[in-house]
Amino acid sequence: MTNTINTILGWPGYFILKRLSYLLNLTTFTVFALRDWFKKIRLLNRDSYRPLVSQIIFTGIDAMPVITILALIIGFVFTFRLIALFDSVGDTVTILVYLVGLEIGPMMSAFTLISRTGSAIAVDIGNMKLHKEIEALEYMGIDINEYMIAPRILGATISQLAVAVFFTLISMVSGILLSGLLLSKTHFNYLTQLAQGLDPIVLPIFIAKNILFGLIIGATACYHGLKVDKSPTEVPQQTQKAIVNTLVMLFLIDGIFALLLI
């Protein structure tokens, strides 16, 4: 009986310690990777930024067609419907800013980057680790953090912020224009009200949230990609772990920011 109670009581502690250990390892991994990149970066040398620019193109620019379609859909499904429902309340702009701007925009952008970039990074690095390509680069004296890890983390971070801004603007503007065309021409005034009545705290929170989202997406994908060891089956396993852990952390961070806005 005592052993059973100890087992039941010990499981939550083990679970918590395991998750805290994972977060500590991930944070240390990210800090060291970024430290090595910033330490060796040469500001006036284009070659220093080539991996970063390539990652931004793949993560952000290549995703724009998909992001545009999703943003237009969100503009109709959420922005247009919210205006139709809450127009009589008189606080529609605030609802749009906090719901579409601070919640739906960043989260939908993050979901897109996780599915496109996070999984691709984990698979790419995992296959390189499996085929000893990373080991070969290290034998050649190439710093993996500087050459491969940090550019992917920074590229995902910059892209997440840029994509979230683009997504949010398209989804809000398209929904307002649609409501102005279909419901009432007075709804076009929401465009100016959004610009004039923006709460000063909204922009810093939006930037901070998306930077954290991008860091987590890039770092978690790289971290799990490097966890691949010997078996090809580890690649999809670590990719799945990267996606699931990223989603969990994003929801936790989103919840923390929501509490800060109460």
QUIRA-V951089 format. One record per pair of residues at least 12 apart in sequence whose ideal C-beta (glycine too) atoms are under 8 Angstrom apart, sorted by the first residue. I is the first residue (numbers start at 1). J is the second residue. If there is no record, write none. Layout:
I/J
I/J
//
This chain:
22/245
25/223
26/219
26/220
26/223
29/219
29/222
29/223
30/153
30/215
30/219
30/223
32/145
33/145
33/149
33/150
33/153
33/219
33/222
34/150
34/153
34/154
36/143
36/145
36/146
36/150
37/145
37/146
37/150
37/151
37/154
38/150
40/143
40/146
51/147
51/148
51/151
51/152
52/151
52/154
52/155
54/151
54/155
55/151
55/152
55/154
55/155
55/156
55/159
56/155
56/158
56/159
58/117
58/120
58/155
59/113
59/116
59/117
59/155
59/156
59/159
60/155
60/158
60/159
60/162
60/163
62/116
63/112
63/113
63/116
63/117
63/159
63/163
64/163
64/166
66/112
66/116
67/109
67/112
67/163
67/166
67/167
67/170
68/166
68/170
70/108
70/112
70/167
71/108
71/166
71/167
71/168
71/170
71/171
71/174
72/170
72/171
72/174
74/100
74/104
74/108
74/167
74/171
74/175
75/170
75/171
75/172
75/173
75/174
75/175
75/178
76/174
76/175
76/178
78/99
78/100
78/104
78/171
78/175
79/96
79/100
79/171
79/172
79/174
79/175
79/176
79/178
79/179
80/175
80/178
80/179
80/182
82/95
82/96
82/99
82/100
82/175
83/96
83/175
83/176
83/179
83/183
83/187
83/190
84/179
84/183
87/179
87/183
87/184
87/187
92/190
93/190
93/193
93/194
93/197
94/197
94/199
96/172
96/175
96/190
96/194
97/194
97/198
97/199
97/202
98/202
98/261
100/168
100/171
100/172
100/175
101/168
101/172
101/202
101/206
102/202
102/205
102/206
102/209
102/257
102/261
103/254
103/258
104/171
105/164
105/167
105/168
105/171
106/160
106/164
106/168
106/206
106/209
106/210
106/213
106/254
107/250
107/254
108/167
109/160
109/163
109/164
109/167
109/210
109/213
110/160
110/164
110/210
110/213
110/217
110/250
112/163
113/156
113/159
113/160
113/163
113/214
113/217
114/217
114/243
114/246
114/247
115/243
117/156
117/159
117/217
117/218
117/221
118/156
118/217
118/218
118/220
118/221
118/242
118/243
118/246
119/221
119/239
119/242
119/243
120/221
121/152
121/156
121/218
121/221
121/222
121/225
122/221
122/222
122/224
122/225
122/235
122/238
122/239
122/242
122/243
123/225
123/235
123/236
123/239
124/225
125/148
125/221
125/222
125/225
125/226
125/228
126/224
126/225
126/226
126/227
126/228
126/234
126/235
126/238
126/239
127/228
127/235
128/225
129/225
129/226
129/228
129/229
130/228
130/229
130/230
130/232
130/234
130/235
134/148
134/226
148/222
149/222
149/226
152/218
152/221
152/222
153/215
153/218
153/219
153/222
154/218
155/218
156/214
156/215
156/217
156/218
156/221
157/211
157/214
157/215
157/218
158/214
159/214
160/210
160/211
160/213
160/214
160/217
161/207
161/210
161/211
161/214
164/206
164/210
164/213
168/206
172/194
173/191
176/188
176/190
176/191
176/194
201/261
205/257
205/260
205/261
208/257
209/253
209/254
209/257
212/253
213/250
213/253
216/246
216/249
216/250
216/253
217/246
220/242
220/245
220/246
220/249
221/242
221/246
223/242
224/238
224/239
224/241
224/242
224/245
225/238
225/239
225/242
227/241
//
